[in-house]
Amino acid sequence: MKKTALISSILFAFILLISSHANAQDFAGLDKSPMDAALYKTSRNAPVIAKVIYSRPQLKGRSVGSLAPNGKVWRTGANEAANVIIYKDVEIGGKAVSAGEYSLFTIPGEKEWTIILNKDINVWGAYSYNPDNDVIRVSAPVTTGKELEAFSIAFSNGTMHLGWGTLRVNVPFSN
């Protein structure tokens, strides 16, 4: 009798383990605008000076202007406003910025974009954007490049590059 109870208990525990393991493998569908991060470093082995964490919306046949309209504050990506962590004091577009954490907003334009660092962090979209909390605003010219389906941010040679569709915006960073 004790042997049967022990075997039943072990069998029950094993079935429970298998069923919970199977449920642990259920994942939500992939995010349509996955998060990404871009690092600003002066060389491969140098310490990170700044990091931008953002979500990457896709065009999917739509225009950049329909997703990031000219003249309106944009969260610079999808979902949450892009997050910028600056590890040491820098200049962005020639303006001094202290080390800290900021939200990155932009105001798209036909010939130039306004780049905004704002004190409000962990905000969803640009719905609660408050210009009173802007740290800096700088202008950056619009240029063109090859087609990019997903909104992208990258750093190279002391410049933060924003790209989407054929649109390019280059913002100087220096430390």
C-alpha positions in Angstrom: 0.0 0.0 0.0 2.8 2.4 0.9 4.6 1.5 -2.3 1.5 2.2 -4.4 1.0 5.6 -2.7 4.7 6.5 -3.2 4.6 5.6 -6.9 1.3 7.5 -7.3 2.9 10.6 -5.6 6.0 10.4 -7.8 3.8 10.0 -11.0 1.6 12.9 -10.0 4.7 15.1 -9.3 6.2 14.1 -12.7 3.0 14.9 -14.6 2.8 18.2 -12.8 6.4 19.0 -13.7 5.8 18.1 -17.4 2.6 20.2 -17.7 4.1 23.3 -16.0 7.2 23.0 -18.2 5.0 22.9 -21.3 3.2 26.1 -20.2 6.5 27.8 -19.5 7.3 27.5 -23.3 4.3 29.6 -24.3 5.5 33.0 -25.4 3.5 36.0 -26.5 3.7 36.8 -30.2 6.7 38.8 -31.4 6.5 42.6 -30.8 5.7 44.3 -34.1 8.0 47.2 -33.0 10.9 45.4 -31.2 13.2 47.3 -28.8 16.7 48.0 -29.8 19.7 50.0 -28.4 22.4 52.1 -30.0 25.6 52.8 -28.1 27.8 55.8 -28.5 31.5 54.9 -28.0 34.6 56.5 -29.4 36.1 53.1 -30.3 35.3 49.4 -30.0 37.0 49.0 -26.6 36.2 52.4 -25.2 33.6 52.8 -22.4 30.0 53.6 -23.5 29.3 57.4 -23.4 25.6 57.2 -24.2 23.0 54.6 -24.9 19.6 55.1 -26.7 16.9 52.5 -26.1 14.0 52.7 -28.5 11.4 50.6 -30.3 11.6 50.1 -34.1 8.4 50.6 -35.9 8.1 49.3 -39.5 6.8 51.2 -42.5 4.7 48.3 -43.9 3.7 50.3 -47.0 3.0 53.5 -45.0 4.9 56.8 -45.3 7.2 58.1 -42.6 5.1 61.3 -42.6 1.9 59.3 -41.7 3.7 57.7 -38.6 5.9 60.7 -37.6 4.0 63.8 -38.9 5.9 67.0 -39.7 5.5 69.7 -37.1 4.3 67.4 -34.3 6.2 66.0 -31.3 7.1 62.4 -31.9 8.3 59.8 -29.4 11.1 58.9 -31.7 10.2 55.3 -32.3 7.2 53.2 -31.2 5.6 52.5 -27.8 7.5 54.3 -25.0 9.4 57.4 -25.8 13.0 56.6 -26.6 15.2 56.6 -23.6 18.7 58.2 -23.6 21.2 57.4 -20.9 24.3 59.7 -20.9 27.1 58.4 -18.8 29.4 61.4 -18.9 28.8 65.1 -19.9 28.6 65.6 -23.7 27.6 68.1 -26.3 24.7 67.3 -28.6 24.4 69.6 -31.6 26.8 71.9 -29.9 24.8 72.2 -26.6 26.0 70.9 -23.3 24.2 68.0 -21.7 25.0 66.6 -18.2 25.2 62.9 -17.5 21.8 61.5 -16.7 18.7 59.8 -18.1 16.4 61.5 -20.6 13.5 60.9 -23.0 14.3 61.6 -26.7 11.5 63.3 -28.6 11.7 64.8 -32.1 9.7 67.2 -34.2 10.0 66.0 -37.8 10.2 68.6 -40.6 10.7 68.6 -44.3 14.1 70.1 -44.3 15.2 69.7 -40.6 14.1 67.9 -37.5 14.2 69.3 -33.9 15.9 66.9 -31.5 14.7 67.2 -27.9 16.0 65.7 -24.7 13.5 65.9 -21.9 13.7 65.3 -18.2 10.5 63.1 -18.1 11.4 59.5 -18.4 9.5 56.2 -18.7 6.7 57.9 -20.6 4.4 56.2 -23.1 4.5 57.9 -26.5 4.4 61.7 -26.6 0.9 62.0 -25.0 2.3 63.5 -21.8 5.1 65.4 -23.4 5.8 68.6 -21.4 8.0 71.2 -23.2 8.7 72.8 -19.8 10.9 69.8 -19.0 13.1 70.1 -22.1 16.8 70.0 -21.4 17.9 70.9 -24.9 16.5 71.4 -28.4 18.7 71.3 -31.4 18.1 71.3 -35.1 19.4 68.7 -37.5 19.2 68.8 -41.3 17.3 66.1 -43.3 19.2 64.1 -45.9 18.4 60.9 -47.8 19.8 57.4 -48.0 18.9 53.9 -49.1 15.5 52.5 -48.0 15.1 51.4 -44.4 11.9 49.5 -43.5 12.4 49.8 -39.8 13.1 53.0 -37.9 16.8 52.8 -36.8 19.3 54.7 -34.7 23.0 54.2 -34.9 26.2 56.0 -33.8 29.3 56.5 -35.9 32.1 59.1 -35.9 30.6 61.2 -33.2 27.2 61.4 -34.9 23.8 59.9 -33.9 22.1 58.8 -37.1 18.3 58.5 -37.3 16.9 56.7 -40.4 13.6 55.5 -41.7 12.4 55.1 -45.3 14.9 57.2 -47.3 15.0 59.9 -44.6 18.2 60.5 -42.6 18.8 62.9 -39.7 22.4 63.3 -38.3 22.9 64.8 -34.9 26.5 65.6 -33.7 27.6 64.1 -30.4 30.9 65.0 -28.7 32.4 64.3 -25.4 
